[in-house]
């Protein structure tokens, strides 16, 4: 099948290398960091552009919010030849020491989403590809920004999973104060497990790419601290997101160079750099 069911994309419109984001409105911003960008397709929450990084074709596409739409996009892009995915997103900081504006590079994800569970066992891990993580760490290090690396928490419910901290008391964000007992300590448990941040797409991307023989990684900026609370630190979010995009695009540039260096070898390793 050439024309895809949901996006309407066809063969020849998708690159091997893909940069993902959540918001359709962020796609043109990412496109401004590559050469010769062009709009390819708009359908539902999917805004799809294409451009060049050092002469190599790259697709830039929005997933929308959460696992279901993300899985649709990954499936349809993979059908048309996509092999490498780098997600640039936003998240809430959980781990101590993280501040607004910091970046978190995900090494893996806790699968509290439903979509990845529709593909495989609950026990199946959601892990990022080691070379994509390395490229993101390399790029973030050279950018001299604040960043951390570790496991994220991927969820489906924005309001059900997030909490607010008011006068030292954890309160629900869900309408009418709905918060069953099993949700009360969820974020605290995640922090105890050394989880870095909370977001809504990584586990789906990592699980699908692993199952489909593709590779993926993600970098997210910390847009807020959870439980949600007033913080003294104010950031220029647009500038911060631009910095995050720059790191993600530069990491993709690195991956393209590493792929060229490894040639026909199945796996990349540092010795290919000489």
C-alpha positions in Angstrom: 0.0 0.0 0.0 1.4 3.4 -1.0 -1.0 6.0 0.2 -1.3 5.8 4.0 -4.7 5.6 5.7 -4.6 8.5 8.1 -1.8 10.9 6.9 -2.3 10.4 3.2 1.4 10.3 2.8 2.8 8.3 -0.2 6.1 6.8 -1.3 8.8 9.5 -2.0 7.4 11.9 0.6 9.1 10.5 3.7 12.8 10.5 4.7 14.8 7.8 6.4 15.6 10.4 9.2 12.6 11.9 11.2 12.4 14.6 13.8 9.2 14.4 15.8 7.4 17.0 18.0 4.0 17.1 19.6 2.5 20.4 18.5 1.8 20.9 14.8 2.7 24.6 15.3 6.2 23.6 16.3 7.0 21.9 13.0 7.7 25.2 11.0 10.0 26.3 13.9 12.0 23.1 13.6 12.0 23.4 9.8 13.7 26.8 10.2 16.8 24.9 11.5 17.2 22.8 8.4 17.9 23.7 4.8 15.3 24.1 2.0 12.3 23.2 4.2 9.0 22.5 2.5 5.5 21.5 3.7 4.6 18.0 2.5 1.2 17.3 4.2 -1.3 18.4 6.8 -3.9 15.9 8.1 -5.6 16.1 11.5 -2.9 16.7 14.1 -0.1 15.7 11.7 1.9 18.5 10.2 4.6 17.1 8.0 7.6 19.0 6.5 10.8 17.9 4.8 14.2 19.6 4.5 17.9 18.9 4.3 20.6 18.5 6.9 23.9 18.7 5.2 22.4 17.4 2.0 20.5 14.5 3.6 16.7 14.5 3.5 15.0 14.8 6.8 11.3 14.6 7.7 9.8 16.8 10.4 6.4 15.8 11.8 4.0 16.4 14.6 2.5 13.5 16.6 -0.3 15.3 18.4 -0.8 14.5 22.1 -0.3 11.0 23.5 0.3 7.5 22.4 -2.6 6.7 19.9 -1.8 9.4 17.4 1.9 9.0 17.9 1.7 5.3 17.0 -0.3 6.0 13.9 2.4 8.4 12.7 5.3 6.2 13.5 3.6 3.2 11.7 2.8 5.2 8.6 6.2 6.9 8.4 7.9 3.5 8.9 5.7 2.1 6.1 7.3 4.7 3.8 10.9 4.1 4.8 11.6 6.1 8.0 14.2 4.4 10.2 15.5 6.9 12.7 13.3 9.0 15.0 14.4 11.9 17.3 11.7 13.4 19.4 12.0 17.0 20.6 9.4 17.7 23.3 8.3 19.2 26.6 7.9 17.6 29.9 7.4 18.1 33.6 10.4 17.7 35.9 10.2 15.1 38.7 13.8 14.5 39.9 15.4 16.7 42.5 17.8 19.2 40.9 15.9 19.7 37.7 14.8 23.2 36.9 12.7 24.9 34.3 14.6 25.1 31.1 16.8 22.0 31.7 16.8 19.2 29.2 16.3 15.5 29.8 17.5 12.9 27.3 15.5 9.8 27.8 17.4 6.5 28.1 14.1 4.7 28.5 10.5 5.1 29.6 8.1 3.7 32.3 5.2 2.5 30.2 2.1 3.9 32.0 0.5 4.5 28.5 -2.1 2.2 27.0 -0.9 2.3 23.4 2.4 0.4 23.8 0.5 -2.2 25.8 -1.7 -2.9 22.8 1.5 -4.0 20.9 3.3 -6.2 23.4 3.6 -7.5 27.0 3.5 -5.1 29.9 6.9 -6.4 30.9 8.5 -5.5 27.5 10.9 -2.6 28.0 10.7 0.8 26.4 14.3 1.8 25.7 15.9 4.4 23.5 18.5 3.4 21.0 22.0 3.7 22.4 23.5 5.6 19.5 20.6 8.1 19.4 21.1 8.7 23.1 24.9 9.1 22.6 24.3 11.6 19.7 21.9 13.7 21.9 24.3 13.7 24.8 27.1 14.7 22.5 25.1 17.6 21.1 23.8 18.7 24.5 27.4 18.7 25.9 28.7 20.8 23.1 25.8 23.2 23.5 27.0 23.7 27.1 23.4 23.6 28.5 22.0 22.0 31.6 20.8 18.5 30.9 20.3 15.1 32.5 20.0 11.6 31.2 17.7 8.9 32.5 14.3 7.2 32.6 11.1 9.2 31.9 7.5 8.5 32.9 5.1 8.2 29.9 1.4 8.6 30.7 -1.9 8.9 28.9 -3.8 11.2 31.2 -2.6 14.8 31.5 -5.0 15.9 34.2 -5.4 12.5 35.9 -1.6 11.9 36.3 -0.5 15.5 37.0 -0.9 17.0 40.5 -0.5 20.4 42.0 1.3 21.4 45.2 -0.5 24.1 47.2 0.7 25.1 50.7 2.6 21.8 50.9 -0.4 19.7 50.1 -0.7 17.5 47.0 -4.0 18.1 45.2 -5.5 16.7 42.0 -5.7 18.6 38.7 -8.6 16.5 37.5 -12.0 18.2 37.3 -13.9 18.3 40.7 -10.9 17.0 42.5 -11.1 13.4 41.3 -8.1 11.4 42.6 -8.5 7.8 43.5 -6.2 6.4 46.2 -3.9 4.6 43.7 -3.1 7.9 42.1 -2.2 9.8 45.3 1.5 8.7 45.6 2.2 8.0 41.9 4.6 10.9 41.3 6.3 10.3 44.7 6.8 6.7 43.8 8.2 7.7 40.4 10.7 10.1 42.1 11.7 7.3 44.5 12.4 5.1 41.4 14.8 7.8 40.1 12.5 8.9 37.2 13.6 12.2 35.7 10.5 13.6 34.1 6.9 13.0 32.9 5.6 13.2 29.4 3.2 11.5 27.0 4.9 10.0 23.9 8.3 8.5 24.6 7.2 5.0 25.7 5.1 4.6 22.5 7.9 5.7 20.2 10.5 3.6 22.0 8.4 0.5 22.1 7.2 0.6 18.5 10.7 1.4 17.1 12.1 -1.5 19.0 9.4 -3.9 17.8 9.7 -2.6 14.2 13.5 -2.7 14.1 13.9 1.0 14.0 15.8 3.4 16.3 14.6 6.3 18.4 15.6 8.8 21.1 14.1 11.9 22.7 15.1 15.1 24.3 12.6 17.1 26.3 12.8 20.5 27.9 11.5 20.9 31.5 8.6 23.3 31.0 7.3 22.9 34.6 8.1 21.1 37.8 5.6 18.5 39.0 3.7 18.5 41.2 2.8 21.8 39.6 3.9 24.7 41.8 5.0 28.3 41.7 8.7 28.6 41.1 11.0 31.6 41.3 12.8 30.7 38.1 11.2 32.3 35.0 12.4 31.3 31.5 11.9 32.5 28.0 10.1 29.4 26.8 10.4 30.2 23.1 14.2 30.7 23.4 14.5 27.6 25.6 12.6 25.5 23.0 14.8 26.9 20.2 17.8 25.8 22.2 16.3 22.3 22.6 15.5 22.2 18.9 19.0 23.1 18.1 20.4 20.3 20.2 17.9 17.8 18.6 18.7 18.9 15.0 22.5 18.8 15.7 22.1 15.3 17.1 20.4 14.2 13.9 23.3 15.7 12.0 25.7 13.7 14.1 23.7 10.5 13.5 23.8 11.0 9.8 27.6 11.4 10.0 28.0 8.4 12.2 25.9 6.3 9.8 28.2 7.3 7.0 31.3 6.4 9.1 30.0 2.9 10.0 29.2 2.0 6.4 27.6 -1.4 6.1 28.3 -2.4 9.7 25.2 -3.4 11.6 26.0 -1.5 14.8 27.7 1.8 15.4 30.5 2.0 18.0 33.0 4.8 18.9 35.9 3.1 17.2 34.4 4.1 13.8 35.3 7.7 14.6 39.0 6.8 14.3 
